[in-house]
């Protein structure tokens, strides 16, 4: 979708006068000294003179610069002489006082032939808005309104117009003095252009100006040159400048279209990774064409690679997990894992890791090698040895006492349950207690080879808000993880918790004693 910068016409007779209009985007400058002059602009000074020098219009033997704007209602600002002999155009203080304006307004190139073109003409009896402070006449001329009321009188002659009232117009005016004298005629030309320019073609970013190879690939530079095809993208006012944005941020200045076509721009300090560059053509009336997007892929650095697990010489279980940190400004293509020189896995997304069942490998020492490649193609490797221990610990001799046990305090004492097993390896041991399928207690501790014991007081420490009643039969099981990380689970066993005791008082009778 095209964009428009709104602008208006400002007409001036004085060569050095720079008008400051209300709109900050005015493309019509404070215009020219009749019949010749140089186009200057204070309202678009930051855009550069060459942008707004919109070409010329020839009337007979005289060539005029043509300022352009994208408003169908040009803003006319005509300075009033302080004291002028209107016949000789010589300034004499205190002589003729300007009281009015006669004008004709029509199409170029036949602006002064009333038989061959339509025009408006009239006179201003009083100088509108004139004060000694402003020293100028100001009014807005509605080209669109005039054209709509008499379309046949203003037929467009310029090529590739979208609207018929676009193109070059001429204001021809004379001053009226207080003594009835009329000054010489002053023609002023300007253009109306509401049609956005075309999108640029064949946009590409290269690593340097003389590069002729493939683009759209990764380069080691953080600088480049954006280029586009050298052609005309606006057939009315003409292209004045190009706006370049890098990753959504505009460059500090425009690329100006001058007498020598400029269709390239250096780009400094591009970020590592994918850079998005857009080029937008802007015509001399400040209409913006569609933005065209291209890319530059920068990868200036070497990857940084570090093996996180296993530690150098460390133990690795049967179900091994190898983890790696790999970073690069441009990005990482992949991380490859080799065991004893054989590729066993590849990861392309961070965090980089490989899970591997080591059942086919013998217990003992092996070599891990990790290789990474960045987007430009640089490779970095790191290796370390590890010891495979794929044999899990053995759990045996499981017991629990007493069963049942009484955790309620009675006569100064209460029971706890004790749970034991034997293991042939050191490592870390766990006890899990369940009420049905609900985990209610968990214990853990370092364990040496031999007997491992846990105690449980009957409380539901995994679910403190659960029912406080302890009268039930509970299941329990053990987990043993050896130093390499192999896991061994025991079977599921049971124990009973009570808060009462049954005492037989007769062959066929018992007594319940709370505990």
N, C-alpha and C positions, 0 to 999 in steps of 0.2 A: 504494500500500500504506500503510495507516495505521500509526502508531507509538503506543506506550504509554509514558508515564512512570510507573514503578512508584511507588505511594504506599500509605501505611497510615493507619489511624485512630489518633488520639491523643485521649483523653478527659480533661478536667480540670474540677475544680469551682471553682477560684479564678479570678476575673475577670482579675487581673493576671498570672497565671502563664503564661509562655511556655515551651513545652516544646521541647527540642532533641533530636529523634529521630535515629537512626543514619543513615537514608536522606536524602540531600540533596534529594530530589524529593518529599517528603511533602506531600500535598495536604490531609490532615486536620490541622487545627491543634490547638494546645493549646486545649481547647474552652471551656466556659462555666461561669458560675456558675448553679446551678439556683435557681429555675425559669426565670429570664431572664438574658440576658447578651449581651455583644458578642463576636463572633468576631474573634480576632486570630491572628497567625501569626509566629513567629520563623523557622521553617524555610523559609518562602517570602516573607520580607520584601521581597526584591528584586522579586517579582512584583507587589507592590501589593495593598493590602487589598481593593480592589474585585473583583479577580480571584477571590479565594477566598470572598467573601461570597456563598454559593451560593443565596441565597433563604431562604425560611422554611418552617416546618411548624407548623400550628396544632393544638393539642390542647385541646379545650374553648374556654376564653376566653383561653388563653395561647398566644403565638406564639414559637416558638424559631427561632434561626438554624440552618441545616443545613450543616455542612461535608461535603465530598465527597472520596472517594478512589477509586482504581481497583485496590484489592486486595480479594479476597474474604475476607481474613484481617485484620480491623481490629486495630490495635495499641492496646491499652487501657492508659492511664496515668492512674491515679486518685490524687490527692494524699490523704495521711492527715493528719487534724488532729493537732496536737501535744498538746492537751488540751482535750476538748470535753464539755460537758453535752449528750448526744445528744438529750435530750428538748426542751431549749430552744434548741439550736443556738448556745449562747453558749460562747465559749472561756474556759476557766478553767485556768490553768496547774496541772498536776499532778492533774487530775481524771481522768475516764474515759480509759482507754487502749483504742484501737481494736485489736481482735484478729482481726477477720474481716469478711466482706462477704457480704451477701445480694443476689442480683440476679435480674432477669428480663430476657430478651432476646428481642425479637420484632419483628413488622412494624408499621409505622404504616399507617393512622391508628388502628387498634384495639389499641394497645399495652397497654392496661390492662383489656381485656375478655377473660379467658381462655376464655370460651365461644365467641368468634367468631374467634379466631385461634390459631395455634400459637405456643408460646413455650417457651424453655428457662428453667428456674429452678434455683437451687441456692444453696449457701452455701460460703464459703471459711472453713475452720476456722482456717487460719493465713494471715497476710498474706504472699503470695508475694513474695519478693525485697525485702521491706521492710527498710530500714535507716534509722537516724537521719539518715544523710547524704542519701539519696535522698528519704525522706519520702513515698513513694508506692507504690501497688500497681501492678505491671506484669504483664500477661498478654496473650496473643494469642487472640482469639476466631475460630474457624474457621466463618464463615458458610457457605461452600461445603460443608464437611463436614456441618454440621447440615442444610442443605437437601437434600443428596444422600440422607441417611438418612431424611428425612421430607418429601418434596417437596410433599405436599398441604397441609402446615401453613403454608407460607410462599408462598402464591400471590401473584404480583406484581400490583400494581394500577396502576402508572405506565404512561403511553403510550409506544409506540415502543421497547420494551425488546428488546434482543437476547438477553439471558439472564434467566431468571425470578427469580433472586435479586438482580438489580439493583433499585435504588430506595432509599426511605427506611426506616431501621431505628431501633429505640428500645432503649436500655439503661436499665432502671429498677433502681436499686440503693439499698441501705441499709447503713450501718455497723453492726457488732456490737461492743458494748463489752465490756470485761473483767468488768463487773458484770452482764452479760446483757441490758442495755438495747439497744434497736434504734432507730436514728435515723429521722428522716423519710425518705420516699422521694424520690430525685432522678432525674428522667427526663432522659436525654440523647439527642438525635436526631442521626443522621448518615446519609450516603448512600453507596451503592456504585454506581459507574458504570464499566463496562468497555467501553461502546460508543463508538467514536470519533465526533466530530461530522462533519457533512457538509462537502464542499468548498464554498468560497464561490462565489458566482455573479456574473457580469457584472463581473469584475475588469478595470480599465482604468487607464492612467496618462495624465494630462493635464498640459499645461505649467503651468497654474495653476488655482486652485479654480473660478473662474467660466467657464473655457473650455468651450464647447459644440460645437465643430466636430469635424472628423474626427480620430480617434486612429489609432495605428499608423503614423504618418507621421513625417517628420523635423521637429524643432523646433530653434530656435537657442539654447534655454535649456540650462543644466546642472542645472536643478532641475525638479521636477514634483510632482504629487500623485497617489498611487495611491488608487483608490476601488473599492469593491465594493458589491453590493446590500445594503440594510438589511433583514435578515430574521434569523429564528432558525435557527441551524445545528445546534443540539443541543437535543433535547426532554426530556432527563433532568436532568442537573446544570446545563445551560446553558453557553453559551460564556463563558469567562472572559477570554480574550485572543486576539490574533492575532500571529503571528510573521511579520515582514517581512524578507526577505532581498534584497539588491541584489548581483547578480553573485556569488551564492553566499555572501556575507558577511551575517550577521544584523545588524540595527540594534542599537544599544547598549541599547535597551529595547523591551519589548513594547508593542503597541497594546492598551490595556485596554478591556474591555467593562464599562461602568458603567451607572448608571441612565439616562443619555442615551447612546443607541447611538453608538459611534464606529466608523465604517467608512471612514475615510480617514486618510492619513498623508502628511505632507510629506517629500520626498526631496531632500536637498541634495547638491551637489558630485558629480553624476552624471558619469561619464567620457564624453568624446566617443565617438560610435559607438553600437553596439547595447548597451543595458543590459537585463539579464534580472532581473525582479522576481517573487518568489514570495510568496504569502500562504497561511499555514497557520492554520486555526482550531484552538484548543486549549480544551477544556472545563474546567470547574472541578475535575474529577477528574484533570486533566493529560493526558487522552487527546488525541492529535493527529490531526486529519483529513488528507485528502489535500492536498498542496500544489497550488495553482493558479498558473500562470505567465502573465505578461503582459510587455510590452516597452515600453521608451521609447528613442526614437532621437534622439540629441543631436548637433547639429553647430553649435557656437558660433563657429567661426573662419572666416576667409576663406582660400581656397586660395592656396598659394605656387607660382608657376610660373616655370620657367627653361628656356630653350632651351640644350641642351648642344652640339649639332652641327646645322648647320655654324656655325663662328665668323662673327661679323658681317663681311660682305663676302667671306667665304671662298669657295674654289673647291669646286664640287660635281661629281662625275663623272656619267656617264650612269646608272649603277646607284647612285642616291643612297640614303643612310640618314639620316633625320632623327630625332634623339633629344631627349627632354624629361624634366626632373625636375618632378613635380607631387605635392604633399603637402597633406593636410588632416586635421585631427583626426577629423572624422566619416567621411572617406573621399572618394574621387574617383569621380564617375559615369563620366566619359569625358574623353579628350583628342582634340580634332579638329585636323587639319592642313589648311591652305589654302595653295595656291600661286597667286599673282596673283589672289587673291580667290575662288578656286574650291575647294570642299571636295574633297579628294583621298583622305582616309582618316581612320579613327577607331580609337582603341585604348582598351580599357576595363580593362586590367590592367597593373600596373607590372612591369618597367620599360617606360615608354611610348616607342614608336618606330614609324616608318613607313619601309618600304623601297619605293622608287619608281623605275621605269624612266622616265628623262626623255627618251626618244627623240623624243617629240612636241613637245618644247620647243626653241626656238632657243638656240644658244650666246649667252651674255651675262648681263645682270643680271635677276634675278627677285626676287619678294617672298614670304617665308614668314611666315604668320600661324598662331599656335597658340592654341587656345581650350580652357579646361578649365572644368568645372562640378562643384561639390561636391554632397553628398547633399541639402543644404537648397535648392540651386538657385542659389547665387551663381556668377557667371561671371567669369573673369579671362582676359585675352588678353596675348600678347607677340608682337612681330614683329621681323624683321630681313631685310636684303637679302643675297643671295648671287649668285655668278657661276657660271653653268653652263658647264662645258667637257666636252662629251661625246665629243670627238675623241681617241682613244688615240694614244700615241706609235707611231712606225714603227721596226721592227727590220730591219736589213739588214747585208750584208757580214760574215757569220759565218765565222770561221776558227779553227783550232787548230793549234799548232806546239809542238815537233816531233811527228810522228805516224809511228811509235810513239815514246814517250819512255821513258827508263830512270831510274827513281827511286832505284836502288841506288847507294850510294857506291862509287866505283871510281877509283883513282889520284887521289884528292883532290877529285873533283867528282862530281855527280849531276845528272840532268835534272829539270825540272819541266815540266808542260804549261801552255801559255798559250792562253786562249780569249777571243776578241774579237768585238764586234759594233758596229755604228753605230746611233745613234738621233737623231731630229730634235728631241727634247724632253728637258729636264732632269727628274730625278725620282729614283727608287731602283731599282737593278738587282740581279738575283739570278741565280746560276748553280747548277743542280742536276745532280748526277752520279749515274747509276744503274748497278747491276749487275743486268741483267735488269729486274725491276720493283722492285728494292729500292733505296731512296735510300741512298747511301753517303757523299755529301759535299754540303754546301751552303755557298755564299758569298754575301755581300751587301755593297753599298756605295752611297753617294750617287753620282749620275751627272749629268754635264753633257751638253748636246747635243754630239754628235760620237762619238769612239771610246771604248768602255768595255772594259776588259781585266780578266781574272781569272787567277790561277795556281792550280794544283792539284798537290800533291806525290805523289799516288797513294795516300794513306792513307784508310782508311775512318773518317773522323772522326764520321760520323753513327751508326756502329755499332762502337765500339772493341773489342767482344768478338768481332767477326766474324773469319773466316779472314784471316790476314795476307798471304796470297799476293796479289800484284798482277798476275800474268800473266793478262790478260783484255782483251777489248774492252768498253768502257764506252759507255753513251749519255749525252748531255748536252743540256740545253736552257736557254734564257734566259727570264726574266720581267722586263718593264719596267713600273713603275707611275709614271705621270706625277704632277705635283703636284696635280692634281684628284682622283686616285685611280683613273683609268682603267687597266685592265690589258691588256698585250699579251704573248702567249706566242710564242716562236719555235717552229719545228719541232724534231724530235728528230734529233740528229747523233751521230757516234761517234768515239771515239779509242781507241788501243791502248796498253797499258802492258806492258812486258817487263822481266825481270831478266837477260836474256841477249841476245847479238848474234850473228848469223850472218855469217861471213866466207867468201867464195868462195876456195877454194884450188886448184881445178882446174875445167875446163869442166863436169865432172859431179860435183863434190864441194864441200861447205861444211864449215866448222868452227864449233862452238858455243863462244862465249866468254862466260863469266859476267860480268855487269856488277854 
